[in-house]
Amino acid sequence: MISDEEETMEEIQLNNEAGEHHQDPPNASILAVLIDPVDPMCDILSWNCQGAASSGFRRALLFLVKKVKADIVGLMEPRISGGSADKACKSFGFDNWMRVEVVGFSGGMRQWIFKEGLIDLGLFGARFTWTRGREKNTFTGARLDRALCNLSWISRHPGTNVSHLARFCSDHSPILIDTTSNAKNGRAFPFQFQAAWLSHKDFSKVVSTTWDTKKNMLDNISNMQTRFVDWIKTDFGNIERRKNRLMARLDGIQNCLSNQPFNGLIRLERKLRLDLEETLHQEEIKWYQKSKEDWICSGDLNMKFYHAATMVRRAKNRIHGLKNDNDERLQNKDQVEALV
């Protein structure tokens, strides 16, 4: 789990000693190994290791850290505590580390996730992170391990990739969270109808004057797309710029009214206030549509959530890699381009 809490190692240790565990998830039995100072752009390795005391696990962990060049490592369910956990952490050979003892039971995990407003960052790689069974009729799998973050964190790291690594030494896959991947795929976004246009007073007029009943459906759709693109530039405009412009005008007019009010300014100020309220409503509709979070009704004014949900959806839709004919996953840009 990733949050945007900026605490130093000393602050975390003091809070733990004081018994402040109010932000810890239920059943949080965690060993966290901090390899390098936290950088805004870093690679995070998270692993439900199902036991961290053996020398075999130590070799596996060091191999993974070297392979993926992880900056932060989080180990869940180490199945050790107290002095044994301290000894294991020291044996990994890292200078900085901390651990959190188990708190509560797993039954409260879902409530904790909902309370903290955490968002699933999606995945790349094998669909299951946990499997069990040695034969086809007993094999079972599930995605039990996920990378979750809060709204502030995804706003700062919108290009984050989450990969499921190969399972070994545990029946859970290690998860690699890469915050350094912000490359654009360079594709042009196709035309998309915006529900916010419906609230504009001239929308119906644009449709009625452009749609030609004598033409076929495909021609009309093409003409409507062209007309809407021009209409956005000349009439509807950019919502963000319009919002800022209205705020600036309102500020100036209200300053003038405080010095010398007269009817023309009062009427203009009332109109601009209504225009700004309408613009904010259009902005909410825009982000609500982009987020595709159907369980929230328009009117919640939760713009921050809509924006974050949109960024997560875009990250999930981004092509992080392809499989070749040998069922091998290719993530290197040159390899992917060669395959295509």
Stockholm file with secondary structure:
# STOCKHOLM 1.0

chainA/1-340         MISDEEETMEEIQLNNEAGEHHQDPPNASILAVLIDPVDPMCDILSWNCQGAASSGFRRALLFLVKKVKADIVGLMEPRISGGSADKACKSFGFDNWMRVEVVGFSGGMRQWIFKEGLIDLGLFGARFTWTRGREKNTFTGARLDRALCNLSWISRHPGTNVSHLARFCSDHSPILIDTTSNAKNGRAFPFQFQAAWLSHKDFSKVVSTTWDTKKNMLDNISNMQTRFVDWIKTDFGNIERRKNRLMARLDGIQNCLSNQPFNGLIRLERKLRLDLEETLHQEEIKWYQKSKEDWICSGDLNMKFYHAATMVRRAKNRIHGLKNDNDERLQNKDQVEALV
#=GR chainA/1-340 SS CBCCCCCCHHHHHHHHHTTCCTTSCTTCCEEEEECSCCCSSCEEEEEECSCCCSHHHHHHHHHHHHHHTCSEEEEECCSCCHHHHHHHHHHTTCSEEEEECCCSCGGGHHHHHHHHTCEECCCEECSCSEEECSSTTTCEEECCCCCEECHHHHHHCTTCEEEECCCCSSSBCCEEEESCCCCCCCCCCCCCCCGGGGGSTTHHHHHHHHCCTTSCHHHHHHHHHHHHHHHIIIIICCHHHHHHHHHHHHHHHHHHHHHSCCHHHHHHHHHHHHHHHHHHHHHHHHHHHHHTCTTSCTTSCCHHHHHHHHHHHHHHHSCCCEECTTSCEECSHHHHHHHC
#=GC SS_cons         CBCCCCCCHHHHHHHHHTTCCTTSCTTCCEEEEECSCCCSSCEEEEEECSCCCSHHHHHHHHHHHHHHTCSEEEEECCSCCHHHHHHHHHHTTCSEEEEECCCSCGGGHHHHHHHHTCEECCCEECSCSEEECSSTTTCEEECCCCCEECHHHHHHCTTCEEEECCCCSSSBCCEEEESCCCCCCCCCCCCCCCGGGGGSTTHHHHHHHHCCTTSCHHHHHHHHHHHHHHHIIIIICCHHHHHHHHHHHHHHHHHHHHHSCCHHHHHHHHHHHHHHHHHHHHHHHHHHHHHTCTTSCTTSCCHHHHHHHHHHHHHHHSCCCEECTTSCEECSHHHHHHHC
//
